Each structure stands twice: as structure tokens, then as C-alpha cells.
Amino acid sequence: MSKPISDKQAFRLHVAYAEDGLANDSGIAGQERWGDLLAAAQQGDADAYRAFLRSVVPFARAVARRRSGSDGLVEDIVQDALLTVHRVRHTYQPGRPVKPWLAAIVARRSIDALRKVGRVSRQEVNNPVAYETYADPQANREDVADTARSLSRMTEGLSTGQKEALDLVKLKEMSLAEASAASGQSIASLKVNIHRAMKKLRMNLAKDRPE
Amino acid sequence: MTELPLEQLIDALAGDARAVRPLAPPPRRAMTLLAGIALLGGLAVYALSDVQQLLARYTGREVALVIEMAAMLATGVLAVTGAFFVSIPGRSKRWLAAPVPPFLLWLLLSGVGCYGDLVRSGPAGWELGESLHCLSFIIATSVILAVPLVWRLSRAKPVDPLPVATLGGLGAAALSAFLLQFFHPFTVTFIDLAVHFAAILLVVGVVSLLGRRTLAAA
């Protein structure tokens, strides 16, 4: 019952990793090394943790590529997976194989990434022509001024941290990890600031609408 | 997406590598919780229930009683244990199916029991018994069981919380239905049986939704 994956699945994974040039890392010795590094990381050994995270990246990329079927999503999935590994590293039981544990995390983050892509493509339309009324940019100056005033009204009441979080994550499309590194805000603070900023924007937008 | 500072992320995570205590193996965590539930449930049954009435209700069908209650208990125990297993990344998803056979057996035996009562009692077998009592009991007991269960499961911060919450909900509801047997001093009609299972579905649904949110936020 506690067997993590069937022999057939293990064989398929092995073939898949061999195709991705990871056959050497997917061996038992590699797994034991990862297990030792992760167990040391659980004890607070930062160097072992850094070595573990670096060494699992190719494996995580291979799983992400296979699960998502999209090269464009792989790096985002790997970053999310590493953040998740950090959050749930206490669930690894020393002595057990690392690969099924790690593969399950990356597979889950791949599903989340694919769902996010699906949501975005359902809700957003890419229509560059809609951004301009005339081919000559100078002809849109009045609209630009209106837009700037409207944007300024809408962002009234947002704190500096909220504006920064919104700018980095929503406008510059950074991941939470990147935005955290760029702003110095923790990921939790970024999430809270974005949530609050979006709520205020919605309220300001509602006020801005004609009755 | 901008340029990916993967090295920066790894350095940041390694910089936050404070010691963490690995979770105990899932069977041990499940058994600890189930032992607590068994202790409290046993005390409640000893102090408040009337086992003689339960036996009287099943006179001549003692074997059926034992198998039916064993199926209920097995459903609850396997669902709770399974929830602890699937909360850990990479553990077998077969645990999702583990409570299904005893659940089906329980459903079958309850149905057969009700049918026997229907044959014996005639139209009275279709009457609404003490369904409201059963509904309240299953819901109230499930809430009491689900709170510590979800709290214990949240320690694993499950990466896929929905199956964990669903199994937890089924476990809490099945154990509540098991305890209900000791406080159910009347014959179960088909309508009562339907209400029992409606209460179980309600508990599983609510715990799945609320538990999923709680576990996702853990």
C-alpha cells in the first residue's frame, strides 16, 4: 500500500529521464545522495540544502517539461516547485527515496501552471489594435492623458508597498520569488499587499464608473 | 516573465535553511489520532449508550451487526489513514480507493438490513424514523472529529489538498456513523438509511470544501 510508484511507472520514468540525459542522476546512488543532502538540510545545514536544490534542478526541469508539455512554462514551474520544496521539506522522511516525493511536487506545480494558463487564456484577449485609436501615436495624446488621470485616481490610497507589489507582480509580471528578491518584501507580504491593492482598485474602479 | 534568477532563489532559500523537524510516518500520525478518537468514543459509549438496546435490535442478526459495524469502522480508519498518506507528496494514490470496498460492504449490509425490516414491518419500513436525530448526530460528531483531523493534516501543508480533505471528511463521517450505532435505539428504515448517507455526503462535501481551503492556506 505504501509503495510509491509501480514498477511499470518507474520504468517509464527511467526511460523518460534517460531521454532527457538524466540517467546518471536517476540512479540509486544519486537518490541516496539527495536523501542525505535533504536530511542534512532538515537539520539546518544551508550548504547541504543549497547543494540539494542545485542538483535537483535538472530532474525538476525534466519532470516539468514532461508534465506541462511546454518549454515556456518549465522555468516558472521549477521556481514554484523549489518554493514548495522549501515549504514542505519537513514532509520528507529521511531514508525514503527522494525522487517520488520531488516528482509529485513538480507534477502538482505543473498542473497548477497549466490551469493558470487555461484561466488566463479564457479571461484575456490579445488584441493589440484595441490599444490605439489612430495609427499615429501623437493622435492619441488626449486619451493617454485621460488614462494617466484615471490610473492616478484608481491608485489613490494604495500604500507604497502595495503599489510596489502591484507593479512588480502584475505589471512587470515577475514571479513572487523574483518580486521578493527585487523589493525585499517577503512572499507572504507580497501576497497580502497584492490582495489588498486589488481590493482597493476594485473599489476605486466602482466609484469611478458612471452611475 | 522576466530573467529567471534561479541561483538567486536557491541562495535565498538556502539562506532560510533553519532546522525543521521531519513529520512522523503517516501510519504513526494516523494511529495517534485514531487512538485519541477511540479513547473519547469509548468513554462516550461506556457512559451514555445502551448497548443492550443495540443488541436487541439485531437479535438473530448478530453476525450482520458485527460485519456492518466492522465495515463502518474500516471505512473510517482507512479513510483517516489514507488522508495522512496522501497528504505527503509522492505517497501512493491507491489510498484514495482504500475505503471504497468497506464502504460498499457497509452500504450493501445496511440496505439488506433495511429490506429485511421492510419485509417484516410492511409499510412501516418506509416511515420516517428518528432521521433528524441521526442527521444532527452525524453532523455534530463529524465536526468534533474533523477539527483535530484537519489540524493534524495541515501539518503536512499538502500540495494537493482536495483528496486529503475528501478522505478526511469521509473518515470523520464514517466514524460518526459508527458511533451513531451505539446511540440509535430503533430500527433503521430505508428513509433513515437515506438520511444517514445524505448526512455523510454532506459532511464529505463540506469538509472537502472547507478543509481544502484550510489545508491550502496551511
HADDOCK unambig.tbl for C-alpha pairs under 7 A between the chains (distance, minus, plus):
assign (segid A and resid 1 and name CA) (segid B and resid 92 and name CA) 6.90 0.50 0.50
assign (segid A and resid 2 and name CA) (segid B and resid 91 and name CA) 6.60 0.50 0.50
assign (segid A and resid 2 and name CA) (segid B and resid 92 and name CA) 5.87 0.50 0.50
assign (segid A and resid 3 and name CA) (segid B and resid 92 and name CA) 6.15 0.50 0.50
assign (segid A and resid 4 and name CA) (segid B and resid 90 and name CA) 6.09 0.50 0.50
assign (segid A and resid 4 and name CA) (segid B and resid 91 and name CA) 5.01 0.50 0.50
assign (segid A and resid 4 and name CA) (segid B and resid 92 and name CA) 4.77 0.50 0.50
assign (segid A and resid 5 and name CA) (segid B and resid 92 and name CA) 6.68 0.50 0.50
assign (segid A and resid 41 and name CA) (segid B and resid 17 and name CA) 6.57 0.50 0.50
assign (segid A and resid 42 and name CA) (segid B and resid 19 and name CA) 5.21 0.50 0.50
assign (segid A and resid 42 and name CA) (segid B and resid 20 and name CA) 5.16 0.50 0.50
assign (segid A and resid 42 and name CA) (segid B and resid 21 and name CA) 6.86 0.50 0.50
assign (segid A and resid 43 and name CA) (segid B and resid 19 and name CA) 4.49 0.50 0.50
assign (segid A and resid 43 and name CA) (segid B and resid 20 and name CA) 6.37 0.50 0.50
assign (segid A and resid 44 and name CA) (segid B and resid 17 and name CA) 5.17 0.50 0.50
assign (segid A and resid 44 and name CA) (segid B and resid 18 and name CA) 4.53 0.50 0.50
assign (segid A and resid 44 and name CA) (segid B and resid 19 and name CA) 3.90 0.50 0.50
assign (segid A and resid 45 and name CA) (segid B and resid 17 and name CA) 6.64 0.50 0.50
assign (segid A and resid 46 and name CA) (segid B and resid 14 and name CA) 5.06 0.50 0.50
assign (segid A and resid 46 and name CA) (segid B and resid 15 and name CA) 6.38 0.50 0.50
assign (segid A and resid 46 and name CA) (segid B and resid 17 and name CA) 5.30 0.50 0.50
assign (segid A and resid 49 and name CA) (segid B and resid 14 and name CA) 5.74 0.50 0.50
assign (segid A and resid 50 and name CA) (segid B and resid 10 and name CA) 6.35 0.50 0.50
assign (segid A and resid 50 and name CA) (segid B and resid 11 and name CA) 6.75 0.50 0.50
assign (segid A and resid 50 and name CA) (segid B and resid 14 and name CA) 5.23 0.50 0.50
assign (segid A and resid 53 and name CA) (segid B and resid 10 and name CA) 6.52 0.50 0.50
assign (segid A and resid 79 and name CA) (segid B and resid 6 and name CA) 6.97 0.50 0.50
assign (segid A and resid 86 and name CA) (segid B and resid 13 and name CA) 6.84 0.50 0.50
assign (segid A and resid 88 and name CA) (segid B and resid 156 and name CA) 6.88 0.50 0.50
assign (segid A and resid 88 and name CA) (segid B and resid 157 and name CA) 6.44 0.50 0.50
assign (segid A and resid 90 and name CA) (segid B and resid 20 and name CA) 5.85 0.50 0.50
assign (segid A and resid 90 and name CA) (segid B and resid 21 and name CA) 6.01 0.50 0.50
assign (segid A and resid 90 and name CA) (segid B and resid 22 and name CA) 4.38 0.50 0.50
assign (segid A and resid 90 and name CA) (segid B and resid 23 and name CA) 6.02 0.50 0.50
assign (segid A and resid 91 and name CA) (segid B and resid 22 and name CA) 5.87 0.50 0.50
assign (segid A and resid 91 and name CA) (segid B and resid 23 and name CA) 5.52 0.50 0.50
assign (segid A and resid 91 and name CA) (segid B and resid 88 and name CA) 6.23 0.50 0.50
assign (segid A and resid 91 and name CA) (segid B and resid 156 and name CA) 6.09 0.50 0.50
assign (segid A and resid 92 and name CA) (segid B and resid 22 and name CA) 6.58 0.50 0.50
assign (segid A and resid 93 and name CA) (segid B and resid 22 and name CA) 6.26 0.50 0.50
assign (segid A and resid 100 and name CA) (segid B and resid 90 and name CA) 4.70 0.50 0.50
assign (segid A and resid 101 and name CA) (segid B and resid 89 and name CA) 4.95 0.50 0.50
assign (segid A and resid 101 and name CA) (segid B and resid 90 and name CA) 4.18 0.50 0.50
assign (segid A and resid 104 and name CA) (segid B and resid 89 and name CA) 5.44 0.50 0.50
assign (segid A and resid 104 and name CA) (segid B and resid 90 and name CA) 4.97 0.50 0.50
assign (segid A and resid 105 and name CA) (segid B and resid 89 and name CA) 6.19 0.50 0.50
assign (segid A and resid 105 and name CA) (segid B and resid 159 and name CA) 6.81 0.50 0.50
assign (segid A and resid 108 and name CA) (segid B and resid 159 and name CA) 6.93 0.50 0.50
assign (segid A and resid 108 and name CA) (segid B and resid 160 and name CA) 6.99 0.50 0.50
assign (segid A and resid 173 and name CA) (segid B and resid 1 and name CA) 5.53 0.50 0.50
assign (segid A and resid 174 and name CA) (segid B and resid 1 and name CA) 5.61 0.50 0.50
assign (segid A and resid 174 and name CA) (segid B and resid 2 and name CA) 5.95 0.50 0.50
assign (segid A and resid 177 and name CA) (segid B and resid 9 and name CA) 6.71 0.50 0.50
